[in-house]
Amino acid sequence: MKRTVEVPAYERSSGNVFRDLGFPHPDEALLKADLVVRICEIVEHAELRQVDVAQSLGISQPKVSLLLRGRVEGFSVGRLMLLISRLGYDVDVVIRPHQARGRPTKLRVRATTSVRRAG
């Protein structure tokens, strides 16, 4: 007996999961998530303990713990960029004209080198 497999309905992603799920301020949420991923990579590469990270960043160890678990409440984009610079990395902000007509503008993080090679 031949089985038929139902293909579930799907929706094409906008490229921003926060927008797709209806979060408020989805571009900022994605930008914060990208910055936190970079912070986690830097901390992991340096093999630092949370207490050492807290001292370097000038925040409490419980806040480091929350941050490394992706909890960004209370952290602005600017503050996350400042934390990355306190970990010894340059942060550049590039502003350029939007080229894709009819598509939303983008806020994004792009690393010029792998964190693993930069440290």
Biopython code that builds the backbone (N, CA, C, O; Angstrom):
import numpy as np
from Bio.PDB.StructureBuilder import StructureBuilder

atoms = [
    (1, "MET", "N", (0.839, -1.164, 0.000)),
    (1, "MET", "CA", (0.000, 0.000, 0.000)),
    (1, "MET", "C", (0.896, 1.242, 0.000)),
    (1, "MET", "O", (1.793, 1.368, 0.833)),
    (2, "LYS", "N", (0.654, 2.121, -0.905)),
    (2, "LYS", "CA", (1.445, 3.340, -1.031)),
    (2, "LYS", "C", (0.937, 4.385, -0.046)),
    (2, "LYS", "O", (-0.262, 4.644, 0.054)),
    (3, "ARG", "N", (1.884, 4.977, 0.678)),
    (3, "ARG", "CA", (1.518, 6.017, 1.654)),
    (3, "ARG", "C", (1.670, 7.378, 1.015)),
    (3, "ARG", "O", (2.620, 7.633, 0.274)),
    (4, "THR", "N", (0.749, 8.225, 1.304)),
    (4, "THR", "CA", (0.879, 9.600, 0.846)),
    (4, "THR", "C", (1.349, 10.446, 2.024)),
    (4, "THR", "O", (0.885, 10.293, 3.154)),
    (5, "VAL", "N", (2.256, 11.317, 1.731)),
    (5, "VAL", "CA", (2.807, 12.177, 2.771)),
    (5, "VAL", "C", (2.261, 13.573, 2.561)),
    (5, "VAL", "O", (2.391, 14.162, 1.488)),
    (6, "GLU", "N", (1.648, 14.084, 3.609)),
    (6, "GLU", "CA", (1.137, 15.447, 3.527)),
    (6, "GLU", "C", (2.278, 16.425, 3.721)),
    (6, "GLU", "O", (3.028, 16.334, 4.692)),
    (7, "VAL", "N", (2.401, 17.330, 2.821)),
    (7, "VAL", "CA", (3.409, 18.377, 2.945)),
    (7, "VAL", "C", (2.780, 19.520, 3.726)),
    (7, "VAL", "O", (1.763, 20.082, 3.319)),
    (8, "PRO", "N", (3.404, 19.861, 4.863)),
    (8, "PRO", "CA", (2.801, 20.943, 5.649)),
    (8, "PRO", "C", (2.882, 22.273, 4.916)),
    (8, "PRO", "O", (3.803, 22.531, 4.140)),
    (9, "ALA", "N", (1.897, 23.095, 5.188)),
    (9, "ALA", "CA", (1.928, 24.437, 4.599)),
    (9, "ALA", "C", (3.088, 25.192, 5.214)),
    (9, "ALA", "O", (3.438, 24.968, 6.372)),
    (10, "TYR", "N", (3.667, 26.058, 4.465)),
    (10, "TYR", "CA", (4.777, 26.842, 4.991)),
    (10, "TYR", "C", (4.655, 28.264, 4.487)),
    (10, "TYR", "O", (3.928, 28.568, 3.541)),
    (11, "GLU", "N", (5.386, 29.101, 5.150)),
    (11, "GLU", "CA", (5.404, 30.512, 4.800)),
    (11, "GLU", "C", (6.858, 30.910, 4.606)),
    (11, "GLU", "O", (7.710, 30.586, 5.433)),
    (12, "ARG", "N", (7.136, 31.593, 3.542)),
    (12, "ARG", "CA", (8.507, 32.025, 3.272)),
    (12, "ARG", "C", (8.912, 33.054, 4.320)),
    (12, "ARG", "O", (8.146, 33.959, 4.648)),
    (13, "SER", "N", (10.136, 32.900, 4.843)),
    (13, "SER", "CA", (10.645, 33.804, 5.871)),
    (13, "SER", "C", (10.967, 35.168, 5.286)),
    (13, "SER", "O", (11.366, 35.292, 4.128)),
    (14, "SER", "N", (10.786, 36.170, 6.100)),
    (14, "SER", "CA", (11.162, 37.525, 5.703)),
    (14, "SER", "C", (12.663, 37.724, 5.857)),
    (14, "SER", "O", (13.208, 38.732, 5.406)),
    (15, "GLY", "N", (13.338, 36.759, 6.498)),
    (15, "GLY", "CA", (14.755, 36.909, 6.802)),
    (15, "GLY", "C", (14.966, 37.382, 8.230)),
    (15, "GLY", "O", (16.100, 37.467, 8.701)),
    (16, "ASN", "N", (13.875, 37.688, 8.916)),
    (16, "ASN", "CA", (13.945, 38.128, 10.305)),
    (16, "ASN", "C", (12.897, 37.348, 11.094)),
    (16, "ASN", "O", (11.701, 37.620, 10.991)),
    (17, "VAL", "N", (13.353, 36.384, 11.877)),
    (17, "VAL", "CA", (12.435, 35.533, 12.629)),
    (17, "VAL", "C", (11.575, 36.348, 13.591)),
    (17, "VAL", "O", (10.427, 35.989, 13.852)),
    (18, "PHE", "N", (12.122, 37.438, 14.116)),
    (18, "PHE", "CA", (11.352, 38.265, 15.039)),
    (18, "PHE", "C", (10.178, 38.941, 14.327)),
    (18, "PHE", "O", (9.106, 39.097, 14.911)),
    (19, "ARG", "N", (10.375, 39.341, 13.073)),
    (19, "ARG", "CA", (9.283, 39.919, 12.277)),
    (19, "ARG", "C", (8.257, 38.831, 11.961)),
    (19, "ARG", "O", (7.050, 39.049, 12.064)),
    (20, "ASP", "N", (8.758, 37.658, 11.575)),
    (20, "ASP", "CA", (7.860, 36.560, 11.209)),
    (20, "ASP", "C", (6.968, 36.142, 12.371)),
    (20, "ASP", "O", (5.830, 35.719, 12.164)),
    (21, "LEU", "N", (7.487, 36.261, 13.603)),
    (21, "LEU", "CA", (6.727, 35.859, 14.784)),
    (21, "LEU", "C", (5.922, 36.998, 15.394)),
    (21, "LEU", "O", (5.239, 36.811, 16.400)),
    (22, "GLY", "N", (6.002, 38.182, 14.783)),
    (22, "GLY", "CA", (5.187, 39.303, 15.232)),
    (22, "GLY", "C", (5.729, 40.058, 16.434)),
    (22, "GLY", "O", (4.972, 40.723, 17.140)),
    (23, "PHE", "N", (7.030, 39.963, 16.675)),
    (23, "PHE", "CA", (7.624, 40.695, 17.803)),
    (23, "PHE", "C", (7.583, 42.195, 17.536)),
    (23, "PHE", "O", (7.670, 42.622, 16.385)),
    (24, "PRO", "N", (7.451, 43.000, 18.591)),
    (24, "PRO", "CA", (7.564, 44.452, 18.392)),
    (24, "PRO", "C", (9.029, 44.791, 18.109)),
    (24, "PRO", "O", (9.924, 44.155, 18.667)),
    (25, "HIS", "N", (9.282, 45.760, 17.270)),
    (25, "HIS", "CA", (10.636, 46.210, 16.923)),
    (25, "HIS", "C", (11.526, 45.046, 16.456)),
    (25, "HIS", "O", (12.587, 44.814, 17.036)),
    (26, "PRO", "N", (11.112, 44.326, 15.431)),
    (26, "PRO", "CA", (11.845, 43.118, 15.020)),
    (26, "PRO", "C", (13.260, 43.394, 14.519)),
    (26, "PRO", "O", (14.149, 42.569, 14.727)),
    (27, "ASP", "N", (13.491, 44.527, 13.867)),
    (27, "ASP", "CA", (14.842, 44.808, 13.364)),
    (27, "ASP", "C", (15.813, 45.016, 14.521)),
    (27, "ASP", "O", (16.947, 44.538, 14.477)),
    (28, "GLU", "N", (15.372, 45.727, 15.550)),
    (28, "GLU", "CA", (16.219, 45.932, 16.723)),
    (28, "GLU", "C", (16.461, 44.609, 17.450)),
    (28, "GLU", "O", (17.571, 44.358, 17.919)),
    (29, "ALA", "N", (15.447, 43.771, 17.546)),
    (29, "ALA", "CA", (15.600, 42.475, 18.212)),
    (29, "ALA", "C", (16.619, 41.603, 17.490)),
    (29, "ALA", "O", (17.436, 40.945, 18.135)),
    (30, "LEU", "N", (16.582, 41.589, 16.158)),
    (30, "LEU", "CA", (17.543, 40.803, 15.387)),
    (30, "LEU", "C", (18.945, 41.374, 15.534)),
    (30, "LEU", "O", (19.908, 40.618, 15.661)),
    (31, "LEU", "N", (19.073, 42.682, 15.519)),
    (31, "LEU", "CA", (20.379, 43.321, 15.681)),
    (31, "LEU", "C", (20.969, 42.974, 17.049)),
    (31, "LEU", "O", (22.148, 42.633, 17.146)),
    (32, "LYS", "N", (20.158, 43.059, 18.101)),
    (32, "LYS", "CA", (20.628, 42.700, 19.439)),
    (32, "LYS", "C", (21.052, 41.229, 19.484)),
    (32, "LYS", "O", (22.084, 40.895, 20.067)),
    (33, "ALA", "N", (20.263, 40.365, 18.876)),
    (33, "ALA", "CA", (20.599, 38.937, 18.860)),
    (33, "ALA", "C", (21.939, 38.708, 18.161)),
    (33, "ALA", "O", (22.756, 37.922, 18.639)),
    (34, "ASP", "N", (22.168, 39.380, 17.047)),
    (34, "ASP", "CA", (23.437, 39.248, 16.330)),
    (34, "ASP", "C", (24.609, 39.735, 17.186)),
    (34, "ASP", "O", (25.671, 39.114, 17.196)),
    (35, "LEU", "N", (24.418, 40.836, 17.896)),
    (35, "LEU", "CA", (25.479, 41.355, 18.752)),
    (35, "LEU", "C", (25.769, 40.398, 19.906)),
    (35, "LEU", "O", (26.930, 40.189, 20.261)),
    (36, "VAL", "N", (24.737, 39.823, 20.487)),
    (36, "VAL", "CA", (24.932, 38.871, 21.581)),
    (36, "VAL", "C", (25.649, 37.621, 21.086)),
    (36, "VAL", "O", (26.485, 37.068, 21.801)),
    (37, "VAL", "N", (25.339, 37.174, 19.888)),
    (37, "VAL", "CA", (26.047, 36.020, 19.322)),
    (37, "VAL", "C", (27.538, 36.333, 19.237)),
    (37, "VAL", "O", (28.365, 35.483, 19.568)),
    (38, "ARG", "N", (27.890, 37.529, 18.801)),
    (38, "ARG", "CA", (29.315, 37.913, 18.724)),
    (38, "ARG", "C", (29.947, 37.930, 20.106)),
    (38, "ARG", "O", (31.072, 37.461, 20.277)),
    (39, "ILE", "N", (29.237, 38.467, 21.098)),
    (39, "ILE", "CA", (29.761, 38.498, 22.462)),
    (39, "ILE", "C", (30.003, 37.070, 22.956)),
    (39, "ILE", "O", (31.044, 36.787, 23.549)),
    (40, "CYS", "N", (29.059, 36.186, 22.718)),
    (40, "CYS", "CA", (29.211, 34.785, 23.136)),
    (40, "CYS", "C", (30.416, 34.132, 22.458)),
    (40, "CYS", "O", (31.158, 33.391, 23.101)),
    (41, "GLU", "N", (30.615, 34.399, 21.176)),
    (41, "GLU", "CA", (31.761, 33.845, 20.458)),
    (41, "GLU", "C", (33.073, 34.353, 21.044)),
    (41, "GLU", "O", (34.021, 33.585, 21.207)),
    (42, "ILE", "N", (33.131, 35.633, 21.359)),
    (42, "ILE", "CA", (34.352, 36.220, 21.924)),
    (42, "ILE", "C", (34.654, 35.586, 23.280)),
    (42, "ILE", "O", (35.791, 35.197, 23.547)),
    (43, "VAL", "N", (33.645, 35.485, 24.126)),
    (43, "VAL", "CA", (33.832, 34.915, 25.462)),
    (43, "VAL", "C", (34.251, 33.456, 25.369)),
    (43, "VAL", "O", (35.152, 33.014, 26.082)),
    (44, "GLU", "N", (33.594, 32.710, 24.484)),
    (44, "GLU", "CA", (33.928, 31.294, 24.316)),
    (44, "GLU", "C", (35.356, 31.130, 23.811)),
    (44, "GLU", "O", (36.099, 30.284, 24.307)),
    (45, "HIS", "N", (35.735, 31.927, 22.839)),
    (45, "HIS", "CA", (37.085, 31.836, 22.269)),
    (45, "HIS", "C", (38.155, 32.157, 23.312)),
    (45, "HIS", "O", (39.204, 31.515, 23.353)),
    (46, "ALA", "N", (37.885, 33.142, 24.142)),
    (46, "ALA", "CA", (38.853, 33.561, 25.160)),
    (46, "ALA", "C", (38.844, 32.633, 26.375)),
    (46, "ALA", "O", (39.705, 32.736, 27.248)),
    (47, "GLU", "N", (37.853, 31.717, 26.424)),
    (47, "GLU", "CA", (37.733, 30.773, 27.532)),
    (47, "GLU", "C", (37.717, 31.492, 28.882)),
    (47, "GLU", "O", (38.409, 31.097, 29.820)),
    (48, "LEU", "N", (36.912, 32.556, 28.956)),
    (48, "LEU", "CA", (36.810, 33.357, 30.174)),
    (48, "LEU", "C", (35.694, 32.845, 31.068)),
    (48, "LEU", "O", (34.680, 32.337, 30.588)),
    (49, "ARG", "N", (35.892, 32.984, 32.375)),
    (49, "ARG", "CA", (34.829, 32.685, 33.329)),
    (49, "ARG", "C", (33.900, 33.891, 33.376)),
    (49, "ARG", "O", (34.315, 35.015, 33.097)),
    (50, "GLN", "N", (32.640, 33.649, 33.731)),
    (50, "GLN", "CA", (31.662, 34.733, 33.763)),
    (50, "GLN", "C", (32.085, 35.857, 34.701)),
    (50, "GLN", "O", (31.838, 37.027, 34.407)),
    (51, "VAL", "N", (32.713, 35.526, 35.812)),
    (51, "VAL", "CA", (33.146, 36.558, 36.751)),
    (51, "VAL", "C", (34.223, 37.444, 36.121)),
    (51, "VAL", "O", (34.260, 38.648, 36.374)),
    (52, "ASP", "N", (35.101, 36.851, 35.299)),
    (52, "ASP", "CA", (36.131, 37.628, 34.606)),
    (52, "ASP", "C", (35.513, 38.507, 33.522)),
    (52, "ASP", "O", (35.926, 39.649, 33.320)),
    (53, "VAL", "N", (34.525, 37.960, 32.834)),
    (53, "VAL", "CA", (33.818, 38.728, 31.805)),
    (53, "VAL", "C", (33.121, 39.916, 32.457)),
    (53, "VAL", "O", (33.171, 41.033, 31.941)),
    (54, "ALA", "N", (32.477, 39.673, 33.584)),
    (54, "ALA", "CA", (31.764, 40.739, 34.298)),
    (54, "ALA", "C", (32.714, 41.868, 34.659)),
    (54, "ALA", "O", (32.384, 43.043, 34.501)),
    (55, "GLN", "N", (33.890, 41.507, 35.143)),
    (55, "GLN", "CA", (34.869, 42.524, 35.518)),
    (55, "GLN", "C", (35.323, 43.319, 34.288)),
    (55, "GLN", "O", (35.435, 44.543, 34.350)),
    (56, "SER", "N", (35.580, 42.635, 33.184)),
    (56, "SER", "CA", (36.004, 43.314, 31.945)),
    (56, "SER", "C", (34.925, 44.242, 31.411)),
    (56, "SER", "O", (35.222, 45.320, 30.897)),
    (57, "LEU", "N", (33.676, 43.819, 31.534)),
    (57, "LEU", "CA", (32.566, 44.583, 30.972)),
    (57, "LEU", "C", (32.024, 45.649, 31.914)),
    (57, "LEU", "O", (31.321, 46.565, 31.488)),
    (58, "GLY", "N", (32.354, 45.523, 33.194)),
    (58, "GLY", "CA", (31.834, 46.482, 34.155)),
    (58, "GLY", "C", (30.373, 46.255, 34.493)),
    (58, "GLY", "O", (29.646, 47.195, 34.813)),
    (59, "ILE", "N", (29.943, 44.986, 34.420)),
    (59, "ILE", "CA", (28.577, 44.627, 34.795)),
    (59, "ILE", "C", (28.652, 43.458, 35.768)),
    (59, "ILE", "O", (29.713, 42.857, 35.935)),
    (60, "SER", "N", (27.539, 43.134, 36.407)),
    (60, "SER", "CA", (27.536, 42.048, 37.378)),
    (60, "SER", "C", (27.579, 40.681, 36.685)),
    (60, "SER", "O", (27.202, 40.549, 35.521)),
    (61, "GLN", "N", (28.043, 39.677, 37.417)),
    (61, "GLN", "CA", (28.090, 38.315, 36.876)),
    (61, "GLN", "C", (26.688, 37.813, 36.526)),
    (61, "GLN", "O", (26.532, 37.166, 35.491)),
    (62, "PRO", "N", (25.644, 38.087, 37.354)),
    (62, "PRO", "CA", (24.306, 37.642, 36.941)),
    (62, "PRO", "C", (23.858, 38.255, 35.611)),
    (62, "PRO", "O", (23.173, 37.597, 34.829)),
    (63, "LYS", "N", (24.242, 39.512, 35.349)),
    (63, "LYS", "CA", (23.889, 40.122, 34.052)),
    (63, "LYS", "C", (24.652, 39.457, 32.917)),
    (63, "LYS", "O", (24.119, 39.290, 31.820)),
    (64, "VAL", "N", (25.913, 39.075, 33.180)),
    (64, "VAL", "CA", (26.682, 38.333, 32.167)),
    (64, "VAL", "C", (25.982, 37.017, 31.868)),
    (64, "VAL", "O", (25.840, 36.633, 30.707)),
    (65, "SER", "N", (25.547, 36.328, 32.911)),
    (65, "SER", "CA", (24.853, 35.053, 32.729)),
    (65, "SER", "C", (23.607, 35.223, 31.868)),
    (65, "SER", "O", (23.369, 34.440, 30.948)),
    (66, "LEU", "N", (22.817, 36.243, 32.169)),
    (66, "LEU", "CA", (21.618, 36.506, 31.358)),
    (66, "LEU", "C", (21.986, 36.804, 29.911)),
    (66, "LEU", "O", (21.371, 36.284, 28.980)),
    (67, "LEU", "N", (22.987, 37.641, 29.739)),
    (67, "LEU", "CA", (23.419, 38.033, 28.393)),
    (67, "LEU", "C", (23.879, 36.821, 27.586)),
    (67, "LEU", "O", (23.513, 36.672, 26.421)),
    (68, "LEU", "N", (24.679, 35.960, 28.204)),
    (68, "LEU", "CA", (25.196, 34.786, 27.493)),
    (68, "LEU", "C", (24.114, 33.754, 27.212)),
    (68, "LEU", "O", (24.334, 32.819, 26.441)),
    (69, "ARG", "N", (22.951, 33.914, 27.830)),
    (69, "ARG", "CA", (21.804, 33.058, 27.532)),
    (69, "ARG", "C", (20.822, 33.759, 26.600)),
    (69, "ARG", "O", (19.702, 33.288, 26.400)),
    (70, "GLY", "N", (21.251, 34.895, 26.026)),
    (70, "GLY", "CA", (20.422, 35.582, 25.039)),
    (70, "GLY", "C", (19.360, 36.492, 25.612)),
    (70, "GLY", "O", (18.482, 36.945, 24.877)),
    (71, "ARG", "N", (19.411, 36.771, 26.888)),
    (71, "ARG", "CA", (18.423, 37.647, 27.519)),
    (71, "ARG", "C", (18.919, 39.079, 27.416)),
    (71, "ARG", "O", (19.797, 39.483, 28.180)),
    (72, "VAL", "N", (18.381, 39.845, 26.497)),
    (72, "VAL", "CA", (18.899, 41.185, 26.207)),
    (72, "VAL", "C", (18.056, 42.315, 26.790)),
    (72, "VAL", "O", (18.307, 43.486, 26.505)),
    (73, "GLU", "N", (17.057, 41.971, 27.606)),
    (73, "GLU", "CA", (16.248, 43.012, 28.219)),
    (73, "GLU", "C", (17.168, 43.912, 29.039)),
    (73, "GLU", "O", (17.991, 43.424, 29.815)),
    (74, "GLY", "N", (17.030, 45.205, 28.870)),
    (74, "GLY", "CA", (17.863, 46.147, 29.609)),
    (74, "GLY", "C", (19.167, 46.495, 28.914)),
    (74, "GLY", "O", (19.923, 47.333, 29.406)),
    (75, "PHE", "N", (19.445, 45.863, 27.776)),
    (75, "PHE", "CA", (20.649, 46.163, 27.001)),
    (75, "PHE", "C", (20.235, 46.825, 25.692)),
    (75, "PHE", "O", (19.512, 46.231, 24.892)),
    (76, "SER", "N", (20.688, 48.039, 25.477)),
    (76, "SER", "CA", (20.420, 48.712, 24.201)),
    (76, "SER", "C", (21.441, 48.241, 23.173)),
    (76, "SER", "O", (22.447, 47.627, 23.529)),
    (77, "VAL", "N", (21.187, 48.523, 21.912)),
    (77, "VAL", "CA", (22.141, 48.208, 20.853)),
    (77, "VAL", "C", (23.470, 48.917, 21.136)),
    (77, "VAL", "O", (24.538, 48.326, 20.977)),
    (78, "GLY", "N", (23.400, 50.170, 21.551)),
    (78, "GLY", "CA", (24.611, 50.923, 21.856)),
    (78, "GLY", "C", (25.401, 50.303, 22.986)),
    (78, "GLY", "O", (26.629, 50.227, 22.929)),
    (79, "ARG", "N", (24.698, 49.860, 24.013)),
    (79, "ARG", "CA", (25.396, 49.247, 25.149)),
    (79, "ARG", "C", (26.041, 47.929, 24.740)),
    (79, "ARG", "O", (27.151, 47.631, 25.180)),
    (80, "LEU", "N", (25.377, 47.136, 23.913)),
    (80, "LEU", "CA", (25.964, 45.880, 23.445)),
    (80, "LEU", "C", (27.225, 46.141, 22.617)),
    (80, "LEU", "O", (28.202, 45.400, 22.717)),
    (81, "MET", "N", (27.197, 47.199, 21.800)),
    (81, "MET", "CA", (28.393, 47.550, 21.022)),
    (81, "MET", "C", (29.520, 47.986, 21.953)),
    (81, "MET", "O", (30.682, 47.654, 21.718)),
    (82, "LEU", "N", (29.188, 48.720, 22.998)),
    (82, "LEU", "CA", (30.184, 49.139, 23.986)),
    (82, "LEU", "C", (30.801, 47.922, 24.674)),
    (82, "LEU", "O", (32.010, 47.886, 24.899)),
    (83, "LEU", "N", (29.987, 46.933, 25.005)),
    (83, "LEU", "CA", (30.497, 45.724, 25.643)),
    (83, "LEU", "C", (31.466, 44.984, 24.722)),
    (83, "LEU", "O", (32.484, 44.465, 25.180)),
    (84, "ILE", "N", (31.158, 44.934, 23.440)),
    (84, "ILE", "CA", (32.058, 44.292, 22.485)),
    (84, "ILE", "C", (33.394, 45.035, 22.452)),
    (84, "ILE", "O", (34.453, 44.409, 22.406)),
    (85, "SER", "N", (33.344, 46.356, 22.476)),
    (85, "SER", "CA", (34.602, 47.116, 22.463)),
    (85, "SER", "C", (35.384, 46.886, 23.750)),
    (85, "SER", "O", (36.614, 46.861, 23.718)),
    (86, "ARG", "N", (34.707, 46.719, 24.875)),
    (86, "ARG", "CA", (35.398, 46.433, 26.141)),
    (86, "ARG", "C", (36.055, 45.060, 26.129)),
    (86, "ARG", "O", (36.971, 44.802, 26.910)),
    (87, "LEU", "N", (35.594, 44.178, 25.246)),
    (87, "LEU", "CA", (36.212, 42.858, 25.087)),
    (87, "LEU", "C", (37.386, 42.896, 24.114)),
    (87, "LEU", "O", (37.981, 41.863, 23.809)),
    (88, "GLY", "N", (37.715, 44.089, 23.630)),
    (88, "GLY", "CA", (38.894, 44.246, 22.781)),
    (88, "GLY", "C", (38.649, 44.191, 21.288)),
    (88, "GLY", "O", (39.573, 43.921, 20.522)),
    (89, "TYR", "N", (37.442, 44.436, 20.866)),
    (89, "TYR", "CA", (37.106, 44.399, 19.438)),
    (89, "TYR", "C", (36.610, 45.757, 18.986)),
    (89, "TYR", "O", (35.909, 46.444, 19.729)),
    (90, "ASP", "N", (36.969, 46.150, 17.772)),
    (90, "ASP", "CA", (36.460, 47.378, 17.180)),
    (90, "ASP", "C", (35.043, 47.136, 16.670)),
    (90, "ASP", "O", (34.715, 46.048, 16.197)),
    (91, "VAL", "N", (34.225, 48.152, 16.773)),
    (91, "VAL", "CA", (32.861, 48.100, 16.244)),
    (91, "VAL", "C", (32.713, 49.272, 15.293)),
    (91, "VAL", "O", (32.906, 50.420, 15.694)),
    (92, "ASP", "N", (32.379, 49.007, 14.056)),
    (92, "ASP", "CA", (32.174, 50.051, 13.054)),
    (92, "ASP", "C", (30.695, 50.085, 12.683)),
    (92, "ASP", "O", (30.059, 49.042, 12.533)),
    (93, "VAL", "N", (30.162, 51.279, 12.539)),
    (93, "VAL", "CA", (28.791, 51.454, 12.068)),
    (93, "VAL", "C", (28.877, 52.048, 10.676)),
    (93, "VAL", "O", (29.489, 53.098, 10.480)),
    (94, "VAL", "N", (28.272, 51.387, 9.718)),
    (94, "VAL", "CA", (28.311, 51.837, 8.322)),
    (94, "VAL", "C", (26.898, 52.227, 7.917)),
    (94, "VAL", "O", (25.958, 51.450, 8.084)),
    (95, "ILE", "N", (26.754, 53.421, 7.390)),
    (95, "ILE", "CA", (25.452, 53.895, 6.919)),
    (95, "ILE", "C", (25.571, 54.110, 5.423)),
    (95, "ILE", "O", (26.453, 54.832, 4.957)),
    (96, "ARG", "N", (24.679, 53.478, 4.671)),
    (96, "ARG", "CA", (24.716, 53.616, 3.213)),
    (96, "ARG", "C", (23.299, 53.647, 2.673)),
    (96, "ARG", "O", (22.365, 53.214, 3.349)),
    (97, "PRO", "N", (23.131, 54.152, 1.467)),
    (97, "PRO", "CA", (21.783, 54.206, 0.893)),
    (97, "PRO", "C", (21.219, 52.800, 0.682)),
    (97, "PRO", "O", (21.948, 51.860, 0.364)),
    (98, "HIS", "N", (19.930, 52.684, 0.865)),
    (98, "HIS", "CA", (19.235, 51.414, 0.646)),
    (98, "HIS", "C", (19.050, 51.214, -0.856)),
    (98, "HIS", "O", (18.616, 52.132, -1.551)),
    (99, "GLN", "N", (19.374, 50.032, -1.360)),
    (99, "GLN", "CA", (19.349, 49.783, -2.801)),
    (99, "GLN", "C", (18.140, 48.985, -3.290)),
    (99, "GLN", "O", (17.748, 49.114, -4.450)),
    (100, "ALA", "N", (17.549, 48.172, -2.432)),
    (100, "ALA", "CA", (16.487, 47.262, -2.871)),
    (100, "ALA", "C", (15.118, 47.917, -2.724)),
    (100, "ALA", "O", (14.511, 47.871, -1.653)),
    (101, "ARG", "N", (14.648, 48.511, -3.778)),
    (101, "ARG", "CA", (13.337, 49.172, -3.741)),
    (101, "ARG", "C", (12.244, 48.144, -3.470)),
    (101, "ARG", "O", (12.275, 47.027, -3.987)),
    (102, "GLY", "N", (11.277, 48.548, -2.648)),
    (102, "GLY", "CA", (10.162, 47.665, -2.347)),
    (102, "GLY", "C", (10.458, 46.646, -1.257)),
    (102, "GLY", "O", (9.582, 45.857, -0.902)),
    (103, "ARG", "N", (11.652, 46.647, -0.729)),
    (103, "ARG", "CA", (12.019, 45.730, 0.345)),
    (103, "ARG", "C", (12.401, 46.554, 1.564)),
    (103, "ARG", "O", (12.849, 47.693, 1.428)),
    (104, "PRO", "N", (12.227, 45.986, 2.763)),
    (104, "PRO", "CA", (12.542, 46.768, 3.969)),
    (104, "PRO", "C", (14.044, 47.041, 4.095)),
    (104, "PRO", "O", (14.876, 46.274, 3.609)),
    (105, "THR", "N", (14.364, 48.143, 4.753)),
    (105, "THR", "CA", (15.768, 48.442, 5.029)),
    (105, "THR", "C", (16.292, 47.439, 6.049)),
    (105, "THR", "O", (15.514, 46.717, 6.672)),
    (106, "LYS", "N", (17.618, 47.394, 6.219)),
    (106, "LYS", "CA", (18.218, 46.377, 7.083)),
    (106, "LYS", "C", (19.072, 47.001, 8.170)),
    (106, "LYS", "O", (19.754, 48.003, 7.955)),
    (107, "LEU", "N", (19.020, 46.391, 9.333)),
    (107, "LEU", "CA", (19.963, 46.633, 10.415)),
    (107, "LEU", "C", (20.664, 45.292, 10.599)),
    (107, "LEU", "O", (19.996, 44.281, 10.815)),
    (108, "ARG", "N", (21.992, 45.257, 10.518)),
    (108, "ARG", "CA", (22.655, 43.961, 10.633)),
    (108, "ARG", "C", (24.062, 44.085, 11.185)),
    (108, "ARG", "O", (24.660, 45.161, 11.199)),
    (109, "VAL", "N", (24.562, 42.966, 11.633)),
    (109, "VAL", "CA", (25.922, 42.860, 12.138)),
    (109, "VAL", "C", (26.672, 41.949, 11.183)),
    (109, "VAL", "O", (26.211, 40.857, 10.853)),
    (110, "ARG", "N", (27.823, 42.407, 10.747)),
    (110, "ARG", "CA", (28.687, 41.574, 9.910)),
    (110, "ARG", "C", (30.089, 41.667, 10.470)),
    (110, "ARG", "O", (30.641, 42.759, 10.601)),
    (111, "ALA", "N", (30.660, 40.537, 10.798)),
    (111, "ALA", "CA", (32.033, 40.526, 11.295)),
    (111, "ALA", "C", (32.972, 40.456, 10.099)),
    (111, "ALA", "O", (32.747, 39.683, 9.167)),
    (112, "THR", "N", (34.033, 41.273, 10.131)),
    (112, "THR", "CA", (34.974, 41.260, 9.016)),
    (112, "THR", "C", (35.923, 40.087, 9.106)),
    (112, "THR", "O", (36.485, 39.667, 8.095)),
    (113, "THR", "N", (36.114, 39.548, 10.303)),
    (113, "THR", "CA", (36.926, 38.350, 10.487)),
    (113, "THR", "C", (36.237, 37.460, 11.497)),
    (113, "THR", "O", (35.383, 37.907, 12.262)),
    (114, "SER", "N", (36.609, 36.225, 11.489)),
    (114, "SER", "CA", (36.072, 35.305, 12.485)),
    (114, "SER", "C", (36.601, 35.701, 13.844)),
    (114, "SER", "O", (37.765, 36.076, 13.977)),
    (115, "VAL", "N", (35.765, 35.622, 14.839)),
    (115, "VAL", "CA", (36.187, 35.929, 16.209)),
    (115, "VAL", "C", (37.328, 35.002, 16.593)),
    (115, "VAL", "O", (38.241, 35.404, 17.314)),
    (116, "ARG", "N", (37.284, 33.782, 16.124)),
    (116, "ARG", "CA", (38.312, 32.814, 16.474)),
    (116, "ARG", "C", (39.685, 33.242, 15.963)),
    (116, "ARG", "O", (40.693, 32.948, 16.605)),
    (117, "ARG", "N", (39.747, 33.921, 14.836)),
    (117, "ARG", "CA", (41.038, 34.368, 14.308)),
    (117, "ARG", "C", (41.444, 35.724, 14.866)),
    (117, "ARG", "O", (42.633, 36.034, 14.951)),
    (118, "ALA", "N", (40.449, 36.539, 15.250)),
    (118, "ALA", "CA", (40.754, 37.900, 15.645)),
    (118, "ALA", "C", (41.363, 37.996, 17.029)),
    (118, "ALA", "O", (42.173, 38.890, 17.274)),
    (119, "GLY", "N", (40.999, 37.094, 17.954)),
    (119, "GLY", "CA", (41.434, 37.197, 19.345)),
    (119, "GLY", "C", (42.874, 36.956, 19.460)),
    (119, "GLY", "O", (43.422, 37.001, 20.561)),
]
sb = StructureBuilder()
sb.init_structure("model")
sb.init_model(0)
sb.init_chain("A")
sb.init_seg("    ")
for serial, (resi, resn, name, xyz) in enumerate(atoms, 1):
    if name == "N":
        sb.init_residue(resn, " ", resi, " ")
    sb.init_atom(name, np.array(xyz, "f"), 0.0, 1.0, " ", f" {name:<3s}", serial, name[0])
structure = sb.get_structure()
